[in-house]
Amino acid sequence: MSAGPGMFRPMADTELTTLLNVLNSKRTHVLSILEGLDEEALRRPVLPSGWTCLGLVHHLALDDEKFWFRAIAAGQETAIDEILGAGESAWQPAQEKTAEDVFALYRREAELADVFLAGADLNAPPAWWPDFFGGRRYDNLREVVLHVITETAAHAGHLDVVRELIDGKQHLIVP
């Protein structure tokens, strides 16, 4: 489940590198806070809203990494078609998907996003914008990257709280 060497590759020292380093630290946090939990714990709802740790990672893979980077930023037709035609809820991975399947999906979507972003211009407009957002719009890829950083960081914090409720483990112990 850990990120492993080479999961998120470093790049030249630029604004994009800085943004991706921050994003990668949040991605790693998401996976590391869940290390050691068994399948049952990962699928057990802990909060009244009913989401699960595994569902949240699945959501990050599909609704954040795939949607914002491959569909919105890159305009990849296959990603757009898969998102628009998705029958599976991003928050509820199919029962036959194991925890490792979901973690692998998250790592794969992050790597695909990084490949696109490695050559991206932060000032470029998104390549695709869905009609269902109405008037809400990001003007450039920088705003998209910052949005995904914010989403990933917020969800990493949610996972910190849920992990502490499950077994008392804390990501950062403050004296």
C-alpha positions as CSV (number, residue, x, y, z in Angstrom):
1,M,0.0,0.0,0.0
2,S,2.9,2.4,0.5
3,A,3.9,4.8,-2.2
4,G,7.1,3.0,-3.0
5,P,10.2,4.4,-4.8
6,G,9.5,6.2,-8.0
7,M,5.7,6.5,-7.4
8,F,5.7,10.2,-7.8
9,R,8.8,11.4,-9.7
10,P,10.6,14.6,-8.9
11,M,11.0,17.3,-11.6
12,A,13.1,20.3,-12.2
13,D,12.9,23.2,-9.8
14,T,9.9,25.3,-11.0
15,E,6.6,26.5,-9.7
16,L,5.1,23.3,-11.1
17,T,7.6,21.2,-9.2
18,T,6.7,23.0,-6.0
19,L,3.0,22.4,-6.5
20,L,3.5,18.8,-7.4
21,N,5.8,18.2,-4.4
22,V,3.1,19.5,-2.2
23,L,0.5,17.4,-3.9
24,N,2.7,14.3,-3.8
25,S,3.2,14.8,0.0
26,K,-0.6,14.8,0.4
27,R,-1.0,11.7,-1.8
28,T,1.6,9.9,0.3
29,H,-0.2,11.0,3.5
30,V,-3.5,9.5,2.2
31,L,-1.8,6.1,1.6
32,S,0.4,6.1,4.7
33,I,-2.4,6.9,7.2
34,L,-4.2,3.8,6.1
35,E,-1.2,1.4,6.3
36,G,-1.9,-1.5,8.6
37,L,-5.7,-1.4,8.4
38,D,-7.4,-4.6,7.3
39,E,-10.0,-4.9,4.6
40,E,-12.9,-4.8,7.1
41,A,-11.6,-1.6,8.8
42,L,-11.1,0.1,5.4
43,R,-14.7,-0.7,4.4
44,R,-16.3,0.1,7.7
45,P,-18.2,3.5,7.9
46,V,-17.1,5.3,11.0
47,L,-18.8,8.7,10.6
48,P,-22.6,9.3,10.3
49,S,-22.3,10.2,6.6
50,G,-21.4,6.6,5.9
51,W,-18.3,7.0,3.8
52,T,-15.4,4.6,4.2
53,C,-11.7,4.9,4.1
54,L,-11.6,2.8,0.9
55,G,-14.4,4.8,-0.6
56,L,-12.6,8.0,0.0
57,V,-9.4,6.8,-1.7
58,H,-11.6,5.6,-4.6
59,H,-13.2,9.0,-4.7
60,L,-9.7,10.7,-4.8
61,A,-8.6,8.4,-7.7
62,L,-11.7,9.0,-9.8
63,D,-13.2,12.4,-8.8
64,D,-9.9,14.2,-8.2
65,E,-6.9,12.6,-10.1
66,K,-8.8,11.3,-13.1
67,F,-11.5,13.9,-13.4
68,W,-9.5,17.1,-12.7
69,F,-6.2,16.1,-14.4
70,R,-6.9,13.7,-17.2
71,A,-10.4,14.9,-18.1
72,I,-10.5,18.6,-17.2
73,A,-6.8,19.6,-17.6
74,A,-5.7,17.3,-20.4
75,G,-9.0,16.8,-22.1
76,Q,-8.4,13.1,-22.6
77,E,-11.4,11.7,-24.5
78,T,-11.2,8.3,-22.8
79,A,-11.2,9.8,-19.3
80,I,-14.1,12.1,-20.2
81,D,-16.1,9.2,-21.7
82,E,-15.4,7.0,-18.6
83,I,-16.5,9.8,-16.3
84,L,-19.6,10.7,-18.1
85,G,-20.6,7.0,-18.6
86,A,-19.6,5.8,-15.1
87,G,-22.0,3.4,-13.6
88,E,-20.0,2.9,-10.4
89,S,-20.1,5.4,-7.6
90,A,-16.7,7.0,-6.9
91,W,-17.5,6.9,-3.2
92,Q,-18.5,3.2,-3.2
93,P,-16.0,0.9,-4.9
94,A,-17.4,-2.3,-6.2
95,Q,-17.3,-5.1,-3.6
96,E,-15.1,-7.2,-5.8
97,K,-12.4,-4.5,-5.8
98,T,-9.9,-5.3,-3.0
99,A,-8.3,-2.6,-1.0
100,E,-5.1,-3.2,-2.9
101,D,-7.0,-2.7,-6.2
102,V,-8.3,0.7,-5.0
103,F,-4.8,1.8,-3.7
104,A,-3.3,0.7,-7.1
105,L,-6.0,2.7,-8.9
106,Y,-5.1,5.8,-6.9
107,R,-1.4,5.3,-7.5
108,R,-2.0,4.7,-11.2
109,E,-4.2,7.8,-11.6
110,A,-1.7,9.9,-9.8
111,E,1.1,8.7,-12.0
112,L,-1.0,9.4,-15.2
113,A,-1.7,12.9,-13.9
114,D,2.0,13.5,-13.2
115,V,2.9,12.4,-16.7
116,F,0.5,15.0,-18.1
117,L,1.5,17.7,-15.7
118,A,5.3,17.2,-16.3
119,G,4.9,19.1,-19.6
120,A,2.0,21.3,-18.7
121,D,1.8,25.0,-18.8
122,L,0.2,26.3,-15.6
123,N,-1.2,29.3,-17.5
124,A,-3.0,27.2,-20.1
125,P,-6.8,27.0,-19.8
126,P,-8.4,23.6,-19.0
127,A,-8.8,21.5,-22.2
128,W,-12.3,20.5,-21.3
129,W,-15.0,21.9,-19.1
130,P,-18.2,20.0,-18.3
131,D,-21.6,21.7,-18.9
132,F,-22.8,20.5,-15.5
133,F,-20.6,23.1,-13.7
134,G,-22.7,25.9,-15.1
135,G,-20.9,29.2,-14.6
136,R,-18.3,27.9,-12.2
137,R,-14.9,27.7,-14.0
138,Y,-11.2,27.6,-13.4
139,D,-9.2,29.8,-15.8
140,N,-6.0,27.9,-15.9
141,L,-4.2,24.7,-14.9
142,R,-2.6,26.4,-11.9
143,E,-6.1,26.7,-10.4
144,V,-6.9,23.1,-11.2
145,V,-3.7,21.9,-9.5
146,L,-4.4,24.1,-6.4
147,H,-7.9,22.7,-6.3
148,V,-6.7,19.1,-6.3
149,I,-4.1,19.9,-3.6
150,T,-6.8,21.4,-1.4
151,E,-9.1,18.4,-2.0
152,T,-6.4,15.9,-1.3
153,A,-5.2,17.7,1.8
154,A,-8.8,18.0,3.2
155,H,-9.4,14.3,2.6
156,A,-6.1,13.4,4.2
157,G,-7.3,15.2,7.3
158,H,-10.6,13.3,7.2
159,L,-8.6,10.1,7.0
160,D,-6.5,11.2,10.0
161,V,-9.6,11.6,12.1
162,V,-11.2,8.4,11.0
163,R,-8.0,6.4,11.6
164,E,-7.7,7.8,15.1
165,L,-11.3,6.8,15.7
166,I,-10.7,3.3,14.4
167,D,-7.6,2.4,16.4
168,G,-6.1,5.4,17.9
169,K,-3.2,5.8,15.4
170,Q,-2.2,9.4,14.7
171,H,-0.3,10.6,11.7
172,L,1.5,13.3,13.5
173,I,1.8,13.2,17.2
174,V,2.1,16.7,18.8
175,P,3.7,16.7,22.2
